Amino acid sequence: MAKKPNYNFEKRQKELAKKAKKEEKRQRKLQGLDTPEDAEETDEAADNDESET
């Protein structure tokens, strides 16, 4: 006899993933790196540091 899928488990896993992603976004926002302009500037600064060495 085949087992039925546990939809409640799948739903809970999706909810946990969504909650974790939201928390990560909140942390980035608190650090001030959530805006695309800031992220680009940070990437460019890292690229410049690497090319100088």
C-alpha distance matrix in Angstrom:
0.0 3.8 6.5 9.4 12.7 15.2 18.1 20.4 20.4 21.2 23.9 25.4 25.6 27.5 29.8 30.6 31.4 33.6 35.3 36.1 37.5 39.6 40.9 41.9 43.7 45.5 46.6 48.0 49.8 51.4 52.6 54.1 52.3 50.2 52.6 52.4 56.2 55.9 53.0 55.1 58.1 56.2 54.9 58.4 59.9 57.4 58.2 61.9 61.6 59.9 62.5 65.4 64.4
3.8 0.0 3.8 6.5 9.3 12.3 15.0 17.6 17.4 17.8 20.7 22.3 22.3 24.0 26.5 27.4 27.9 30.1 32.0 32.7 34.0 36.2 37.6 38.4 40.2 42.1 43.2 44.4 46.3 48.0 49.2 50.6 48.7 46.5 48.9 48.7 52.4 52.2 49.3 51.3 54.4 52.6 51.2 54.7 56.3 53.8 54.6 58.3 58.1 56.4 59.0 61.9 61.0
6.5 3.8 0.0 3.8 6.4 8.8 11.9 14.1 13.9 14.7 17.5 18.9 19.1 21.0 23.2 24.1 24.9 27.1 28.8 29.6 31.1 33.1 34.4 35.5 37.3 39.0 40.2 41.6 43.3 44.9 46.2 47.7 46.0 43.8 46.4 46.3 50.1 49.7 47.0 49.2 52.2 50.3 49.1 52.7 54.1 51.8 52.7 56.4 56.1 54.6 57.3 60.1 59.2
9.4 6.5 3.8 0.0 3.8 6.4 8.8 11.4 11.9 12.4 14.7 16.6 17.2 18.7 20.8 22.1 23.0 24.8 26.6 27.8 29.1 30.9 32.4 33.6 35.2 36.9 38.3 39.7 41.2 42.9 44.4 45.7 44.1 41.7 44.2 44.2 48.0 47.8 45.2 47.4 50.5 48.8 47.7 51.3 52.8 50.7 51.7 55.3 55.2 53.8 56.5 59.3 58.7
12.7 9.3 6.4 3.8 0.0 3.8 5.8 8.8 8.9 8.8 11.4 13.4 13.7 15.0 17.3 18.6 19.3 21.1 23.0 24.1 25.3 27.2 28.8 30.0 31.5 33.2 34.7 36.0 37.5 39.3 40.7 42.0 40.3 38.0 40.4 40.5 44.2 44.0 41.4 43.6 46.7 45.0 43.9 47.5 49.0 46.9 48.0 51.6 51.5 50.2 52.9 55.7 55.1
15.2 12.3 8.8 6.4 3.8 0.0 3.8 5.5 5.5 6.7 8.9 10.3 11.2 12.9 14.7 15.9 17.2 18.9 20.4 21.7 23.2 24.9 26.3 27.7 29.4 30.8 32.2 33.8 35.3 36.8 38.4 39.9 38.5 36.2 38.8 39.2 42.9 42.5 40.0 42.5 45.4 43.6 42.8 46.5 47.8 45.8 47.1 50.6 50.4 49.3 52.1 54.8 54.2
18.1 15.0 11.9 8.8 5.8 3.8 0.0 3.8 5.4 5.1 6.1 8.5 9.9 10.6 12.3 14.2 15.4 16.5 18.3 20.0 21.2 22.5 24.3 25.9 27.2 28.6 30.4 31.8 33.0 34.7 36.5 37.7 36.3 33.8 36.3 36.7 40.4 40.2 37.9 40.4 43.3 41.7 41.1 44.7 46.1 44.3 45.6 49.1 49.1 48.2 50.9 53.6 53.3
20.4 17.6 14.1 11.4 8.8 5.5 3.8 0.0 3.8 5.5 5.1 6.1 8.6 10.0 10.5 12.3 14.3 15.3 16.4 18.3 20.0 21.0 22.4 24.4 25.8 26.8 28.6 30.4 31.5 32.9 34.9 36.3 35.2 32.8 35.5 36.3 40.0 39.5 37.4 40.1 42.8 41.1 40.8 44.5 45.7 44.0 45.5 48.9 48.7 48.0 50.9 53.4 53.0
20.4 17.4 13.9 11.9 8.9 5.5 5.4 3.8 0.0 3.8 5.4 5.1 6.2 8.7 9.9 10.6 12.4 14.3 15.3 16.5 18.5 20.0 21.0 22.6 24.5 25.7 27.0 28.8 30.3 31.6 33.3 34.9 33.7 31.5 34.4 35.1 38.7 38.0 35.7 38.5 41.1 39.2 38.7 42.4 43.5 41.6 43.2 46.6 46.2 45.4 48.4 50.8 50.3
21.2 17.8 14.7 12.4 8.8 6.7 5.1 5.5 3.8 0.0 3.8 5.4 5.1 6.3 8.7 9.9 10.7 12.4 14.3 15.4 16.7 18.5 20.1 21.3 22.8 24.5 25.9 27.3 28.8 30.5 32.0 33.3 31.8 29.5 32.1 32.5 36.2 35.8 33.4 35.9 38.8 37.0 36.4 40.0 41.3 39.5 40.8 44.3 44.2 43.3 46.1 48.7 48.3
23.9 20.7 17.5 14.7 11.4 8.9 6.1 5.1 5.4 3.8 0.0 3.8 5.5 5.2 6.2 8.7 10.0 10.6 12.3 14.3 15.5 16.5 18.4 20.1 21.3 22.6 24.5 26.0 27.0 28.8 30.6 31.8 30.6 28.0 30.6 31.3 35.0 34.6 32.5 35.2 38.0 36.4 36.1 39.7 41.0 39.4 41.0 44.3 44.3 43.7 46.5 49.0 48.9
25.4 22.3 18.9 16.6 13.4 10.3 8.5 6.1 5.1 5.4 3.8 0.0 3.8 5.4 5.0 6.2 8.6 9.8 10.4 12.3 14.3 15.2 16.4 18.4 20.0 20.9 22.5 24.5 25.6 26.9 28.8 30.4 29.4 27.2 30.0 31.0 34.6 33.9 31.9 34.8 37.3 35.5 35.4 39.1 40.1 38.4 40.2 43.5 43.2 42.7 45.7 48.0 47.7
25.6 22.3 19.1 17.2 13.7 11.2 9.9 8.6 6.2 5.1 5.5 3.8 0.0 3.8 5.4 5.1 6.2 8.6 9.8 10.5 12.3 14.2 15.3 16.6 18.5 19.9 21.1 22.7 24.4 25.8 27.3 28.9 27.5 25.4 28.4 29.0 32.6 31.8 29.5 32.3 34.9 33.0 32.6 36.3 37.3 35.5 37.2 40.5 40.2 39.5 42.5 44.9 44.5
27.5 24.0 21.0 18.7 15.0 12.9 10.6 10.0 8.7 6.3 5.2 5.4 3.8 0.0 3.8 5.5 5.1 6.1 8.5 9.9 10.6 12.3 14.2 15.4 16.6 18.4 20.1 21.3 22.6 24.5 26.0 27.2 25.7 23.3 25.9 26.5 30.2 29.7 27.5 30.2 32.9 31.3 30.9 34.6 35.8 34.3 35.8 39.2 39.1 38.6 41.4 43.9 43.8
29.8 26.5 23.2 20.8 17.3 14.7 12.3 10.5 9.9 8.7 6.2 5.0 5.4 3.8 0.0 3.8 5.5 5.1 6.1 8.6 9.9 10.5 12.3 14.3 15.4 16.4 18.4 20.1 21.0 22.6 24.6 25.8 24.9 22.4 25.2 26.3 29.9 29.2 27.4 30.4 32.9 31.3 31.4 35.0 36.0 34.7 36.6 39.7 39.6 39.4 42.3 44.6 44.5
30.6 27.4 24.1 22.1 18.6 15.9 14.2 12.3 10.6 9.9 8.7 6.2 5.1 5.5 3.8 0.0 3.8 5.4 5.0 6.1 8.6 9.8 10.5 12.3 14.3 15.2 16.5 18.5 19.9 21.1 22.8 24.5 23.5 21.6 24.7 25.9 29.3 28.2 26.3 29.4 31.7 29.7 29.9 33.6 34.3 32.7 34.8 37.9 37.5 37.2 40.3 42.5 42.2
31.4 27.9 24.9 23.0 19.3 17.2 15.4 14.3 12.4 10.7 10.0 8.6 6.2 5.1 5.5 3.8 0.0 3.8 5.4 5.1 6.2 8.6 9.9 10.6 12.4 14.2 15.4 16.7 18.4 20.1 21.4 22.8 21.4 19.3 22.3 23.0 26.6 25.7 23.4 26.4 28.9 27.0 26.8 30.5 31.5 29.8 31.7 34.9 34.6 34.2 37.2 39.5 39.3
33.6 30.1 27.1 24.8 21.1 18.9 16.5 15.3 14.3 12.4 10.6 9.8 8.6 6.1 5.1 5.4 3.8 0.0 3.8 5.5 5.2 6.2 8.6 10.0 10.7 12.3 14.4 15.5 16.5 18.5 20.2 21.2 20.0 17.5 20.2 21.2 24.8 24.2 22.3 25.3 27.8 26.3 26.4 30.0 31.1 29.9 31.7 34.8 34.9 34.8 37.6 39.9 40.0
35.3 32.0 28.8 26.6 23.0 20.4 18.3 16.4 15.3 14.3 12.3 10.4 9.8 8.5 6.1 5.0 5.4 3.8 0.0 3.8 5.5 5.1 6.2 8.7 9.9 10.5 12.4 14.4 15.3 16.6 18.6 20.1 19.4 17.2 20.4 21.9 25.3 24.2 22.7 26.0 28.1 26.4 26.9 30.5 31.2 30.1 32.3 35.2 35.0 35.1 38.1 40.1 40.2
36.1 32.7 29.6 27.8 24.1 21.7 20.0 18.3 16.5 15.4 14.3 12.3 10.5 9.9 8.6 6.1 5.1 5.5 3.8 0.0 3.8 5.4 5.1 6.2 8.7 9.8 10.6 12.5 14.2 15.4 16.8 18.6 17.6 16.0 19.3 20.7 23.9 22.5 20.6 24.0 26.0 23.9 24.3 28.0 28.5 27.1 29.4 32.3 31.9 31.9 35.1 37.0 36.9
37.5 34.0 31.1 29.1 25.3 23.2 21.2 20.0 18.5 16.7 15.5 14.3 12.3 10.6 9.9 8.6 6.2 5.2 5.5 3.8 0.0 3.8 5.4 5.1 6.3 8.7 9.9 10.7 12.4 14.4 15.5 16.7 15.3 13.2 16.3 17.3 20.8 19.7 17.7 20.9 23.2 21.4 21.7 25.3 26.2 25.0 27.0 30.0 29.9 30.0 32.9 35.0 35.2
39.6 36.2 33.1 30.9 27.2 24.9 22.5 21.0 20.0 18.5 16.5 15.2 14.2 12.3 10.5 9.8 8.6 6.2 5.1 5.4 3.8 0.0 3.8 5.5 5.1 6.2 8.7 10.0 10.5 12.4 14.4 15.3 14.7 12.2 15.3 17.1 20.3 19.3 18.0 21.4 23.4 21.9 22.8 26.2 26.9 26.2 28.5 31.2 31.2 31.7 34.5 36.4 36.8
40.9 37.6 34.4 32.4 28.8 26.3 24.3 22.4 21.0 20.1 18.4 16.4 15.3 14.2 12.3 10.5 9.9 8.6 6.2 5.1 5.4 3.8 0.0 3.8 5.4 5.0 6.2 8.7 9.7 10.6 12.5 14.3 14.1 12.5 16.0 18.1 21.0 19.3 18.2 21.8 23.3 21.4 22.6 26.1 26.3 25.4 28.1 30.6 30.2 30.8 33.9 35.5 35.7
41.9 38.4 35.5 33.6 30.0 27.7 25.9 24.4 22.6 21.3 20.1 18.4 16.6 15.4 14.3 12.3 10.6 10.0 8.7 6.2 5.1 5.5 3.8 0.0 3.8 5.4 5.1 6.3 8.6 9.9 10.8 12.5 11.5 10.3 14.0 15.6 18.5 16.6 15.0 18.6 20.2 18.1 19.0 22.6 22.8 21.8 24.4 27.0 26.6 27.1 30.2 31.8 32.0
43.7 40.2 37.3 35.2 31.5 29.4 27.2 25.8 24.5 22.8 21.3 20.0 18.5 16.6 15.4 14.3 12.4 10.7 9.9 8.7 6.3 5.1 5.4 3.8 0.0 3.8 5.4 5.1 6.1 8.7 9.9 10.6 9.6 7.4 10.8 12.8 15.7 14.3 13.2 16.7 18.4 17.0 18.1 21.4 22.0 21.5 23.9 26.4 26.4 27.2 30.0 31.7 32.4
45.5 42.1 39.0 36.9 33.2 30.8 28.6 26.8 25.7 24.5 22.6 20.9 19.9 18.4 16.4 15.2 14.2 12.3 10.5 9.8 8.7 6.2 5.0 5.4 3.8 0.0 3.8 5.5 5.0 6.3 8.8 9.9 10.3 8.6 12.1 14.8 17.3 15.5 15.1 18.8 20.0 18.5 20.2 23.4 23.5 23.3 26.1 28.2 28.0 29.2 32.0 33.4 34.0
46.6 43.2 40.2 38.3 34.7 32.2 30.4 28.6 27.0 25.9 24.5 22.5 21.1 20.1 18.4 16.5 15.4 14.4 12.4 10.6 9.9 8.7 6.2 5.1 5.4 3.8 0.0 3.8 5.4 5.1 6.4 8.8 9.1 8.9 12.6 15.2 17.2 14.8 14.2 18.0 18.7 16.7 18.6 21.8 21.5 21.0 24.0 26.1 25.5 26.6 29.7 30.8 31.2
48.0 44.4 41.6 39.7 36.0 33.8 31.8 30.4 28.8 27.3 26.0 24.5 22.7 21.3 20.1 18.5 16.7 15.5 14.4 12.5 10.7 10.0 8.7 6.3 5.1 5.5 3.8 0.0 3.8 5.4 5.1 6.3 5.6 5.5 9.2 11.5 13.6 11.1 10.4 14.2 15.1 13.2 15.1 18.3 18.1 17.9 20.7 22.8 22.5 23.8 26.6 27.9 28.6
49.8 46.3 43.3 41.2 37.5 35.3 33.0 31.5 30.3 28.8 27.0 25.6 24.4 22.6 21.0 19.9 18.4 16.5 15.3 14.2 12.4 10.5 9.7 8.6 6.1 5.0 5.4 3.8 0.0 3.8 5.4 5.0 6.0 4.9 8.0 11.3 13.0 11.0 11.4 15.0 15.7 14.6 16.9 19.6 19.6 20.0 22.8 24.5 24.6 26.2 28.8 29.9 31.0
51.4 48.0 44.9 42.9 39.3 36.8 34.7 32.9 31.6 30.5 28.8 26.9 25.8 24.5 22.6 21.1 20.1 18.5 16.6 15.4 14.4 12.4 10.6 9.9 8.7 6.3 5.1 5.4 3.8 0.0 3.8 5.4 7.8 8.3 11.2 14.4 15.6 13.0 13.8 17.4 17.3 15.9 18.6 21.3 20.6 20.9 24.1 25.5 25.1 26.9 29.8 30.5 31.3
52.6 49.2 46.2 44.4 40.7 38.4 36.5 34.9 33.3 32.0 30.6 28.8 27.3 26.0 24.6 22.8 21.4 20.2 18.6 16.8 15.5 14.4 12.5 10.8 9.9 8.8 6.4 5.1 5.4 3.8 0.0 3.8 5.6 7.8 10.5 13.3 13.9 10.7 11.4 15.0 14.5 12.6 15.5 18.1 17.1 17.4 20.7 22.0 21.4 23.3 26.1 26.7 27.5
54.1 50.6 47.7 45.7 42.0 39.9 37.7 36.3 34.9 33.3 31.8 30.4 28.9 27.2 25.8 24.5 22.8 21.2 20.1 18.6 16.7 15.3 14.3 12.5 10.6 9.9 8.8 6.3 5.0 5.4 3.8 0.0 3.8 5.7 7.4 10.5 10.7 7.8 9.4 12.7 12.3 11.3 14.4 16.5 15.9 17.0 19.9 21.0 21.1 23.2 25.6 26.3 27.6
52.3 48.7 46.0 44.1 40.3 38.5 36.3 35.2 33.7 31.8 30.6 29.4 27.5 25.7 24.9 23.5 21.4 20.0 19.4 17.6 15.3 14.7 14.1 11.5 9.6 10.3 9.1 5.6 6.0 7.8 5.6 3.8 0.0 3.8 5.7 7.8 8.6 5.7 6.0 9.6 9.9 8.7 11.2 13.7 13.7 14.3 17.0 18.6 18.9 20.6 23.0 24.1 25.4
50.2 46.5 43.8 41.7 38.0 36.2 33.8 32.8 31.5 29.5 28.0 27.2 25.4 23.3 22.4 21.6 19.3 17.5 17.2 16.0 13.2 12.2 12.5 10.3 7.4 8.6 8.9 5.5 4.9 8.3 7.8 5.7 3.8 0.0 3.8 6.4 8.6 7.2 7.2 10.6 11.9 11.3 13.1 15.8 16.5 17.0 19.3 21.2 21.9 23.3 25.5 27.0 28.4
52.6 48.9 46.4 44.2 40.4 38.8 36.3 35.5 34.4 32.1 30.6 30.0 28.4 25.9 25.2 24.7 22.3 20.2 20.4 19.3 16.3 15.3 16.0 14.0 10.8 12.1 12.6 9.2 8.0 11.2 10.5 7.4 5.7 3.8 0.0 3.8 5.5 5.5 6.5 8.9 10.3 11.0 12.7 14.6 15.8 17.0 18.8 20.4 21.7 23.2 25.0 26.5 28.4
52.4 48.7 46.3 44.2 40.5 39.2 36.7 36.3 35.1 32.5 31.3 31.0 29.0 26.5 26.3 25.9 23.0 21.2 21.9 20.7 17.3 17.1 18.1 15.6 12.8 14.8 15.2 11.5 11.3 14.4 13.3 10.5 7.8 6.4 3.8 0.0 3.8 5.5 5.1 6.2 8.7 9.9 10.6 12.3 14.3 15.4 16.5 18.4 20.1 21.3 22.8 24.7 26.7
56.2 52.4 50.1 48.0 44.2 42.9 40.4 40.0 38.7 36.2 35.0 34.6 32.6 30.2 29.9 29.3 26.6 24.8 25.3 23.9 20.8 20.3 21.0 18.5 15.7 17.3 17.2 13.6 13.0 15.6 13.9 10.7 8.6 8.6 5.5 3.8 0.0 3.8 5.5 5.2 6.3 8.7 10.0 10.6 12.4 14.4 15.4 16.6 18.5 20.2 21.3 22.9 25.2
55.9 52.2 49.7 47.8 44.0 42.5 40.2 39.5 38.0 35.8 34.6 33.9 31.8 29.7 29.2 28.2 25.7 24.2 24.2 22.5 19.7 19.3 19.3 16.6 14.3 15.5 14.8 11.1 11.0 13.0 10.7 7.8 5.7 7.2 5.5 5.5 3.8 0.0 3.8 5.4 5.1 6.2 8.6 9.9 10.6 12.4 14.3 15.4 16.6 18.6 20.2 21.4 23.5
53.0 49.3 47.0 45.2 41.4 40.0 37.9 37.4 35.7 33.4 32.5 31.9 29.5 27.5 27.4 26.3 23.4 22.3 22.7 20.6 17.7 18.0 18.2 15.0 13.2 15.1 14.2 10.4 11.4 13.8 11.4 9.4 6.0 7.2 6.5 5.1 5.5 3.8 0.0 3.8 5.5 5.1 6.2 8.7 9.9 10.7 12.4 14.3 15.5 16.8 18.7 20.4 22.1
55.1 51.3 49.2 47.4 43.6 42.5 40.4 40.1 38.5 35.9 35.2 34.8 32.3 30.2 30.4 29.4 26.4 25.3 26.0 24.0 20.9 21.4 21.8 18.6 16.7 18.8 18.0 14.2 15.0 17.4 15.0 12.7 9.6 10.6 8.9 6.2 5.2 5.4 3.8 0.0 3.8 5.4 5.1 6.1 8.6 9.9 10.5 12.3 14.3 15.5 16.6 18.6 20.7
58.1 54.4 52.2 50.5 46.7 45.4 43.3 42.8 41.1 38.8 38.0 37.3 34.9 32.9 32.9 31.7 28.9 27.8 28.1 26.0 23.2 23.4 23.3 20.2 18.4 20.0 18.7 15.1 15.7 17.3 14.5 12.3 9.9 11.9 10.3 8.7 6.3 5.1 5.5 3.8 0.0 3.8 5.4 5.1 6.1 8.6 9.8 10.5 12.3 14.4 15.5 16.7 19.1
56.2 52.6 50.3 48.8 45.0 43.6 41.7 41.1 39.2 37.0 36.4 35.5 33.0 31.3 31.3 29.7 27.0 26.3 26.4 23.9 21.4 21.9 21.4 18.1 17.0 18.5 16.7 13.2 14.6 15.9 12.6 11.3 8.7 11.3 11.0 9.9 8.7 6.2 5.1 5.4 3.8 0.0 3.8 5.5 5.1 6.3 8.7 10.0 10.7 12.6 14.5 15.7 17.4
54.9 51.2 49.1 47.7 43.9 42.8 41.1 40.8 38.7 36.4 36.1 35.4 32.6 30.9 31.4 29.9 26.8 26.4 26.9 24.3 21.7 22.8 22.6 19.0 18.1 20.2 18.6 15.1 16.9 18.6 15.5 14.4 11.2 13.1 12.7 10.6 10.0 8.6 6.2 5.1 5.4 3.8 0.0 3.8 5.4 5.1 6.2 8.7 10.0 10.8 12.5 14.6 16.2
58.4 54.7 52.7 51.3 47.5 46.5 44.7 44.5 42.4 40.0 39.7 39.1 36.3 34.6 35.0 33.6 30.5 30.0 30.5 28.0 25.3 26.2 26.1 22.6 21.4 23.4 21.8 18.3 19.6 21.3 18.1 16.5 13.7 15.8 14.6 12.3 10.6 9.9 8.7 6.1 5.1 5.5 3.8 0.0 3.8 5.4 5.0 6.2 8.6 9.9 10.7 12.5 14.9
59.9 56.3 54.1 52.8 49.0 47.8 46.1 45.7 43.5 41.3 41.0 40.1 37.3 35.8 36.0 34.3 31.5 31.1 31.2 28.5 26.2 26.9 26.3 22.8 22.0 23.5 21.5 18.1 19.6 20.6 17.1 15.9 13.7 16.5 15.8 14.3 12.4 10.6 9.9 8.6 6.1 5.1 5.4 3.8 0.0 3.8 5.4 5.1 6.3 8.7 10.1 10.9 13.1
57.4 53.8 51.8 50.7 46.9 45.8 44.3 44.0 41.6 39.5 39.4 38.4 35.5 34.3 34.7 32.7 29.8 29.9 30.1 27.1 25.0 26.2 25.4 21.8 21.5 23.3 21.0 17.9 20.0 20.9 17.4 17.0 14.3 17.0 17.0 15.4 14.4 12.4 10.7 9.9 8.6 6.3 5.1 5.4 3.8 0.0 3.8 5.4 5.1 6.3 8.8 10.2 11.4
58.2 54.6 52.7 51.7 48.0 47.1 45.6 45.5 43.2 40.8 41.0 40.2 37.2 35.8 36.6 34.8 31.7 31.7 32.3 29.4 27.0 28.5 28.1 24.4 23.9 26.1 24.0 20.7 22.8 24.1 20.7 19.9 17.0 19.3 18.8 16.5 15.4 14.3 12.4 10.5 9.8 8.7 6.2 5.0 5.4 3.8 0.0 3.8 5.5 5.2 6.4 8.9 10.6
61.9 58.3 56.4 55.3 51.6 50.6 49.1 48.9 46.6 44.3 44.3 43.5 40.5 39.2 39.7 37.9 34.9 34.8 35.2 32.3 30.0 31.2 30.6 27.0 26.4 28.2 26.1 22.8 24.5 25.5 22.0 21.0 18.6 21.2 20.4 18.4 16.6 15.4 14.3 12.3 10.5 10.0 8.7 6.2 5.1 5.4 3.8 0.0 3.8 5.4 5.2 6.4 9.1
61.6 58.1 56.1 55.2 51.5 50.4 49.1 48.7 46.2 44.2 44.3 43.2 40.2 39.1 39.6 37.5 34.6 34.9 35.0 31.9 29.9 31.2 30.2 26.6 26.4 28.0 25.5 22.5 24.6 25.1 21.4 21.1 18.9 21.9 21.7 20.1 18.5 16.6 15.5 14.3 12.3 10.7 10.0 8.6 6.3 5.1 5.5 3.8 0.0 3.8 5.6 5.4 6.9
59.9 56.4 54.6 53.8 50.2 49.3 48.2 48.0 45.4 43.3 43.7 42.7 39.5 38.6 39.4 37.2 34.2 34.8 35.1 31.9 30.0 31.7 30.8 27.1 27.2 29.2 26.6 23.8 26.2 26.9 23.3 23.2 20.6 23.3 23.2 21.3 20.2 18.6 16.8 15.5 14.4 12.6 10.8 9.9 8.7 6.3 5.2 5.4 3.8 0.0 3.8 5.5 5.7
62.5 59.0 57.3 56.5 52.9 52.1 50.9 50.9 48.4 46.1 46.5 45.7 42.5 41.4 42.3 40.3 37.2 37.6 38.1 35.1 32.9 34.5 33.9 30.2 30.0 32.0 29.7 26.6 28.8 29.8 26.1 25.6 23.0 25.5 25.0 22.8 21.3 20.2 18.7 16.6 15.5 14.5 12.5 10.7 10.1 8.8 6.4 5.2 5.6 3.8 0.0 3.8 5.6
65.4 61.9 60.1 59.3 55.7 54.8 53.6 53.4 50.8 48.7 49.0 48.0 44.9 43.9 44.6 42.5 39.5 39.9 40.1 37.0 35.0 36.4 35.5 31.8 31.7 33.4 30.8 27.9 29.9 30.5 26.7 26.3 24.1 27.0 26.5 24.7 22.9 21.4 20.4 18.6 16.7 15.7 14.6 12.5 10.9 10.2 8.9 6.4 5.4 5.5 3.8 0.0 3.8
64.4 61.0 59.2 58.7 55.1 54.2 53.3 53.0 50.3 48.3 48.9 47.7 44.5 43.8 44.5 42.2 39.3 40.0 40.2 36.9 35.2 36.8 35.7 32.0 32.4 34.0 31.2 28.6 31.0 31.3 27.5 27.6 25.4 28.4 28.4 26.7 25.2 23.5 22.1 20.7 19.1 17.4 16.2 14.9 13.1 11.4 10.6 9.1 6.9 5.7 5.6 3.8 0.0
